């Protein structure tokens, strides 16, 4: 099967960033258009998954920081004993579960101010996550439509440089939050 230049580029990006998922590129459709669509969908699926996983980890760390503030840090490194307490369960189920990420960030910031760059990175990460989580075609959302794609810090998220910038920034945020949570 002969691949187009665009298809080879998509595969190169995919193999560089998402090789662990082991999609068999030798079993792609024979039709050129179907093959390109299949590759793009696979690549976009991976990008969305990476964004949502990093966002979810940030949200979890923010929740842990808040729980630590109200209940103290667990000595044994996990909340197993606290989960047996009704007060902790109610707090998690009816307070933390109801708060969205930016509200948790504000609470954490009030507990101890976050660095400005971390604060702004969380906002940018949240914006991209919302676009990907709430629409099949995030590039058509008002925020991105005239820019020609979903941009993160000026880079197209669906390019190697864009996703690498996103992943590096989320790791910076996660590192700061992790230090506060544990």
Helices and strands as residue ranges (DSSP letters): H 5-18, G 19-21, G 25-27, H 32-71, G 82-84, H 86-94, G 96-98, H 101-111, H 116-133, G 138-140, H 142-145, E 151-152, E 155-156, H 160-181
